[in-house]
Amino acid sequence: MPSVIAAGDELTRRAFAAYFRSGGTRRPTKSSGVVERDGKRYVVLNSSRGVLAVYRVRNDGMLRRMRRWPPDLQG
C-alpha cells in the first residue's frame, strides 16, 4: 500500500494545474496527493469516482503524466 507524503504541497498544486491545462473537467478531491512506491514518487489525483490522473515525479522535479500507472495506485 502506498504511503501518502503530503496532500497540499507544491507538487500536488502543479499536478492540478497540469490536469486542467490538459483538458480535465472533473474536480480532484482533497484525497489527492503525493505517494511513494518502490522509491519513486507519484502525484495521484482522485475524484469521488476514482483516479483521474497519475503524474510521475522525475528526478529533476518535473511531472510526467502516466498513461498506465502501477495498479496499487488506483483509488
C-alpha positions as CSV (number, residue, x, y, z in Angstrom):
1,M,0.0,0.0,0.0
2,P,1.5,3.4,-0.9
3,S,2.2,5.9,1.8
4,V,0.8,9.5,1.5
5,I,3.6,12.0,1.9
6,A,1.8,15.3,1.7
7,A,-1.6,16.3,0.4
8,G,-1.2,20.1,-0.1
9,D,2.3,20.6,-1.3
10,E,3.7,22.2,-4.4
11,L,3.8,19.0,-6.5
12,T,0.1,18.5,-5.9
13,R,-0.7,22.0,-6.9
14,R,1.4,21.7,-10.1
15,A,-0.4,18.4,-10.9
16,F,-3.8,20.1,-10.5
17,A,-2.7,22.8,-12.9
18,A,-1.4,20.3,-15.5
19,Y,-4.6,18.3,-15.3
20,F,-6.8,21.2,-16.0
21,R,-4.5,22.5,-18.8
22,S,-4.7,19.2,-20.5
23,G,-8.5,19.4,-20.7
24,G,-9.5,17.7,-17.4
25,T,-13.0,18.7,-16.4
26,R,-13.7,16.7,-13.2
27,R,-12.7,18.2,-9.9
28,P,-10.0,16.3,-8.0
29,T,-10.7,15.8,-4.3
30,K,-8.7,16.6,-1.2
31,S,-7.6,13.0,-1.0
32,S,-5.2,13.7,-4.0
33,G,-1.6,13.9,-3.1
34,V,2.0,12.6,-3.4
35,V,2.5,8.9,-3.0
36,E,5.8,6.9,-2.8
37,R,6.1,3.4,-4.2
38,D,9.3,1.5,-4.7
39,G,11.4,4.6,-4.2
40,K,9.5,6.6,-6.9
41,R,7.2,9.5,-6.2
42,Y,3.8,10.0,-7.9
43,V,1.1,12.6,-7.6
44,V,-2.3,10.9,-7.7
45,L,-5.4,13.0,-8.5
46,N,-8.5,11.3,-7.1
47,S,-12.2,12.1,-7.6
48,S,-15.2,10.6,-6.0
49,R,-15.4,8.2,-8.9
50,G,-11.7,7.0,-8.7
51,V,-8.3,8.1,-10.1
52,L,-8.4,10.9,-12.6
53,A,-4.7,11.1,-13.4
54,V,-1.3,10.0,-12.1
55,Y,1.9,12.0,-12.6
56,R,5.4,10.6,-12.0
57,V,7.8,13.0,-10.3
58,R,11.0,12.8,-12.3
59,N,14.4,13.2,-10.6
60,D,14.6,16.8,-11.8
61,G,11.3,17.6,-10.2
62,M,9.3,17.7,-13.4
63,L,5.9,16.0,-13.6
64,R,5.1,13.5,-16.3
65,R,1.6,12.2,-16.8
66,M,1.3,8.5,-16.9
67,R,-0.9,6.6,-19.4
68,R,-0.7,3.5,-17.3
69,W,0.2,3.5,-13.6
70,P,1.0,0.9,-11.0
71,P,-2.2,-1.0,-10.0
72,D,-1.8,-0.2,-6.3
73,L,-2.1,3.5,-7.0
74,Q,-5.7,3.1,-8.2
75,G,-8.0,4.5,-5.5
